[in-house]
């Protein structure tokens, strides 16, 4: 098998490792591309392409994450990972585990870890690399990696997301939620919201935002009611779609351009959290992005004409 073929076979795994470390689709793709350039440029014999490439993409991702930390500290408002619509790494036996590990909730927990802890956790706990392989990938001793993994597990266990076991039930409930949104059925929407539901958006200061978030079923329902009718009247569409392994949807304007992406945390038969990514920089990999400011302005005008 040629190096090109070996790399393409492993590309899904490499992207999945990089995305979980970085929380960015664009940065993960760049890390994978840089990994290919280094692989293509090495003249040394590579005994295990999987081990070699995984180590290279991990080290590149750690370096990128360290610089990204500074940017995130200066980020305007709440920071969320870039939405991932499909994880290319397929392992049917572990599909649920892998989906949960890439959820928005899990990635936000990973943000609490140091870059080394995060990389060790992803390699060891998510993808099952043995300790010697992890040590080789991050350039630390096996003993140090065991300590890093233990610390990471403790941090993650404190806030580990608990999702519904039956994915079909979760998807059905999300479908009912988005159907109710499209139909403007506020009574049904309120029924599906947990009493302590929270709706939070990531605009990065580049799109309309509703402060630091809204909490409580009554307040979230009131916020939804403000823009359901104008959204539908302006030809907006809701496209249910798995987002980071969890139920979600892509919201588009009448021309099919992306307005924002919602991801739902569902537990005990109700929506616990609604995370919306509105920052246009984080939506470009999905497709053409709409002018959210113009859409909101048109929605306000639409409300005025109907009142």
C-alpha positions as CSV (number, residue, x, y, z in Angstrom):
1,X,0.0,0.0,0.0
2,X,1.4,3.4,-0.9
3,X,1.8,6.2,1.6
4,X,-1.1,8.1,-0.1
5,X,-3.4,5.1,0.4
6,X,-2.2,4.6,4.0
7,X,-2.9,8.2,4.8
8,X,-6.3,8.3,3.2
9,X,-7.3,5.2,5.1
10,X,-6.3,6.8,8.4
11,X,-7.6,10.4,7.6
12,X,-10.9,9.9,9.4
13,X,-9.2,8.8,12.6
14,X,-6.7,11.7,12.4
15,X,-9.4,14.3,11.9
16,X,-11.4,12.8,14.8
17,X,-8.4,13.0,17.1
18,X,-7.5,16.6,16.1
19,X,-11.1,17.8,16.4
20,X,-11.6,16.5,19.9
21,X,-8.3,18.2,21.0
22,X,-9.0,21.5,19.2
23,X,-12.8,21.9,19.0
24,X,-12.4,23.5,15.6
25,X,-13.3,21.9,12.2
26,X,-11.0,24.3,10.3
27,X,-8.0,23.9,12.7
28,X,-8.5,20.1,12.7
29,X,-8.4,20.0,8.9
30,X,-5.3,22.1,8.9
31,X,-3.6,19.8,11.5
32,X,-4.4,16.8,9.3
33,X,-3.0,18.5,6.2
34,X,0.2,19.4,8.1
35,X,0.4,15.8,9.2
36,X,0.3,14.6,5.6
37,X,3.0,17.0,4.6
38,X,5.3,15.7,7.3
39,X,4.5,12.1,6.5
40,X,5.1,12.7,2.8
41,X,8.4,14.4,3.6
42,X,9.9,11.8,5.9
43,X,12.5,9.4,4.4
44,X,12.6,7.2,7.5
45,X,10.9,3.8,7.4
46,X,7.6,3.9,9.3
47,X,6.8,0.6,11.0
48,X,3.3,1.6,12.0
49,X,1.6,4.4,10.0
50,X,-1.3,4.5,12.5
51,X,1.0,5.1,15.5
52,X,3.2,7.5,13.6
53,X,0.4,9.6,12.1
54,X,-1.6,9.7,15.3
55,X,1.5,10.9,17.2
56,X,2.2,13.6,14.6
57,X,-1.4,14.9,14.4
58,X,-1.5,14.9,18.2
59,X,1.6,17.0,18.6
60,X,0.5,19.5,16.0
61,X,-2.9,19.8,17.7
62,X,-1.3,20.4,21.1
63,X,0.8,23.2,19.7
64,X,-2.2,24.7,18.0
65,X,-4.3,24.4,21.1
66,X,-1.7,26.2,23.2
67,X,-1.9,29.3,20.9
68,X,-5.7,29.0,20.6
69,X,-6.0,29.2,24.4
70,X,-4.9,32.8,24.2
71,X,-7.4,33.7,21.6
72,X,-10.2,32.0,23.5
73,X,-9.4,34.0,26.6
74,X,-10.0,37.2,24.6
75,X,-13.1,35.8,22.9
76,X,-16.3,38.0,23.0
77,X,-19.0,36.2,25.0
78,X,-19.5,32.5,25.3
79,X,-17.2,30.2,23.3
80,X,-18.5,26.9,21.8
81,X,-16.7,24.4,19.6
82,X,-17.4,24.7,15.8
83,X,-20.4,22.5,15.0
84,X,-19.5,19.0,13.6
85,X,-22.2,17.6,11.5
86,X,-20.6,14.2,11.0
87,X,-17.7,12.4,12.6
88,X,-15.9,10.6,9.8
89,X,-14.4,8.0,12.2
90,X,-16.8,5.1,12.1
91,X,-16.7,2.3,14.7
92,X,-20.2,0.7,14.8
93,X,-19.4,-1.1,18.1
94,X,-18.6,2.2,19.8
95,X,-20.8,4.6,17.9
96,X,-22.7,5.8,21.0
97,X,-19.5,6.3,23.0
98,X,-17.8,8.2,20.2
99,X,-20.9,10.4,19.7
100,X,-21.0,11.3,23.4
101,X,-17.3,12.1,23.4
102,X,-17.7,14.7,20.7
103,X,-20.8,16.3,22.1
104,X,-20.8,20.0,22.9
105,X,-21.0,19.3,26.6
106,X,-18.1,16.9,26.5
107,X,-15.9,19.3,24.4
108,X,-16.7,22.1,26.8
109,X,-15.5,19.9,29.7
110,X,-12.3,19.1,27.8
111,X,-11.7,22.9,27.7
112,X,-11.0,22.7,31.4
113,X,-8.0,20.4,30.9
114,X,-4.5,21.4,30.0
115,X,-3.5,20.7,26.4
116,X,-1.4,17.6,27.5
117,X,-4.2,16.3,29.7
118,X,-6.7,16.8,26.8
119,X,-4.5,15.0,24.3
120,X,-3.8,12.1,26.7
121,X,-7.5,11.7,27.5
122,X,-8.6,11.7,23.9
123,X,-6.0,9.1,22.9
124,X,-6.4,6.9,25.9
125,X,-10.0,7.2,27.0
126,X,-11.7,7.9,23.7
127,X,-9.7,6.0,21.1
128,X,-8.2,3.3,23.3
129,X,-4.5,3.8,22.6
130,X,-2.3,1.9,25.0
131,X,-0.1,3.8,27.4
132,X,3.2,3.3,25.5
133,X,1.5,4.7,22.3
134,X,0.1,7.7,24.2
135,X,3.5,8.4,25.8
136,X,5.2,8.3,22.4
137,X,2.6,10.6,20.9
138,X,2.8,13.3,23.5
139,X,6.5,13.0,24.3
140,X,6.2,12.1,28.0
141,X,7.0,9.1,30.1
142,X,4.5,6.3,30.6
143,X,4.3,7.2,34.3
144,X,3.6,10.8,33.5
145,X,0.9,9.8,31.0
146,X,-0.8,7.6,33.6
147,X,-0.9,10.6,36.0
148,X,-2.2,12.9,33.2
149,X,-4.9,10.4,32.3
150,X,-6.0,10.0,35.9
151,X,-6.2,13.8,36.4
152,X,-8.2,14.2,33.2
153,X,-10.6,11.4,34.2
154,X,-11.3,13.0,37.5
155,X,-12.0,16.4,35.9
156,X,-14.2,14.8,33.3
157,X,-16.1,12.7,35.8
158,X,-17.2,15.7,37.8
159,X,-19.3,17.1,35.0
160,X,-19.6,14.2,32.5
161,X,-22.8,14.6,30.4
162,X,-25.5,12.0,30.9
163,X,-27.5,11.5,27.7
164,X,-30.5,9.3,27.0
165,X,-29.6,5.7,26.4
166,X,-32.1,5.3,23.6
167,X,-30.9,7.5,20.8
168,X,-34.1,7.0,18.8
169,X,-36.2,8.3,21.6
170,X,-33.9,11.3,21.9
171,X,-34.1,12.0,18.2
172,X,-37.9,11.6,18.2
173,X,-38.2,14.2,21.0
174,X,-35.9,16.6,19.1
175,X,-38.0,16.1,16.1
176,X,-41.1,17.0,18.1
177,X,-39.3,20.1,19.4
178,X,-38.4,21.4,16.0
179,X,-41.8,20.5,14.5
180,X,-43.4,22.6,17.3
181,X,-41.0,25.4,16.6
182,X,-41.9,25.4,12.9
183,X,-45.6,25.3,13.7
184,X,-45.4,28.0,16.3
185,X,-46.9,25.6,18.8
186,X,-45.7,27.3,22.0
187,X,-47.7,25.1,24.3
188,X,-46.0,22.0,22.9
189,X,-42.6,23.7,23.1
190,X,-43.1,24.6,26.8
191,X,-44.0,20.9,27.5
192,X,-40.7,19.8,26.0
193,X,-38.5,22.2,28.0
194,X,-37.1,21.2,31.3
195,X,-38.0,23.5,34.2
196,X,-34.3,24.6,34.5
197,X,-33.6,24.6,30.7
198,X,-30.8,27.0,29.6
199,X,-30.4,28.6,26.1
200,X,-27.0,29.9,25.4
201,X,-25.5,31.3,22.2
202,X,-22.0,31.8,20.7
203,X,-21.9,34.9,18.5
204,X,-18.3,35.9,19.1
205,X,-19.5,39.5,18.9
206,X,-20.2,39.0,15.2
207,X,-23.9,38.3,15.2
208,X,-27.1,39.2,17.2
209,X,-27.0,37.8,20.7
210,X,-29.3,37.7,23.7
211,X,-26.9,38.5,26.5
212,X,-25.2,35.7,28.5
213,X,-28.0,33.3,28.0
214,X,-31.6,32.7,29.2
215,X,-32.6,30.2,31.9
216,X,-35.9,28.7,32.9
217,X,-38.7,27.2,30.8
218,X,-40.9,30.3,30.9
219,X,-38.0,32.7,29.9
220,X,-36.7,30.4,27.1
221,X,-40.3,29.9,25.8
222,X,-40.8,33.6,25.8
223,X,-37.6,34.1,23.8
224,X,-38.5,31.5,21.3
225,X,-42.0,33.0,20.9
226,X,-40.4,36.3,19.9
227,X,-38.9,35.0,16.7
228,X,-40.8,31.9,15.7
229,X,-43.5,33.7,13.7
230,X,-41.1,36.2,12.0
231,X,-38.7,33.4,11.2
232,X,-41.4,31.4,9.4
233,X,-42.9,34.5,7.7
234,X,-39.5,35.4,6.3
235,X,-39.1,31.9,4.7
236,X,-36.7,30.5,7.2
237,X,-36.3,26.8,7.4
238,X,-35.3,24.3,10.1
239,X,-33.3,21.3,9.0
240,X,-33.0,18.7,11.8
241,X,-29.5,17.3,11.8
242,X,-27.2,15.5,14.2
243,X,-24.8,18.0,15.6
244,X,-21.7,16.8,17.5
245,X,-23.3,13.4,17.9
246,X,-26.5,14.9,19.5
247,X,-29.9,16.0,18.2
248,X,-29.8,19.5,16.6
249,X,-30.7,21.5,13.6
250,X,-29.4,23.9,10.9
251,X,-31.5,27.1,10.6
252,X,-31.4,28.6,7.1
253,X,-32.8,31.8,5.5
254,X,-35.2,31.6,2.5
255,X,-32.2,31.3,0.2
256,X,-30.8,28.3,2.0
257,X,-27.9,30.2,3.7
258,X,-27.0,29.1,7.2
259,X,-28.2,31.4,10.0
260,X,-27.2,29.4,13.0
261,X,-26.9,25.8,14.3
262,X,-28.6,24.5,17.4
263,X,-27.5,21.5,19.5
264,X,-29.8,20.0,22.1
265,X,-29.0,18.2,25.3
266,X,-31.9,15.9,26.1
267,X,-32.3,14.0,29.4
268,X,-35.3,12.4,31.1
269,X,-37.5,13.2,28.2
270,X,-37.0,16.9,28.1
271,X,-34.7,19.5,26.5
272,X,-32.1,20.5,29.2
273,X,-29.8,22.8,27.2
274,X,-30.1,24.6,23.8
275,X,-26.7,25.7,22.5
276,X,-26.7,27.9,19.4
277,X,-23.7,28.7,17.3
278,X,-24.3,32.1,15.6
279,X,-20.7,33.2,14.9
280,X,-20.5,33.3,11.1
281,X,-16.8,32.3,11.3
282,X,-17.9,28.9,12.9
283,X,-20.5,28.2,10.2
284,X,-18.6,28.7,7.0
285,X,-17.6,25.0,6.8
286,X,-21.3,24.1,6.6
287,X,-22.1,26.2,3.6
288,X,-22.9,29.8,2.5
289,X,-23.6,31.9,5.6
290,X,-26.5,34.4,5.9
291,X,-26.3,37.9,7.2
292,X,-27.9,37.4,10.6
293,X,-28.0,41.1,11.4
294,X,-30.1,41.7,8.2
295,X,-32.3,38.8,9.0
296,X,-33.0,40.0,12.5
297,X,-33.7,43.5,11.2
298,X,-36.2,42.0,8.7
299,X,-37.8,39.9,11.5
300,X,-38.3,43.0,13.7
301,X,-39.9,44.8,10.7
302,X,-42.2,41.8,10.1
303,X,-43.3,41.8,13.8
304,X,-44.1,45.5,13.6
305,X,-46.3,45.0,10.5
306,X,-48.3,42.2,12.2
307,X,-48.8,43.9,15.6
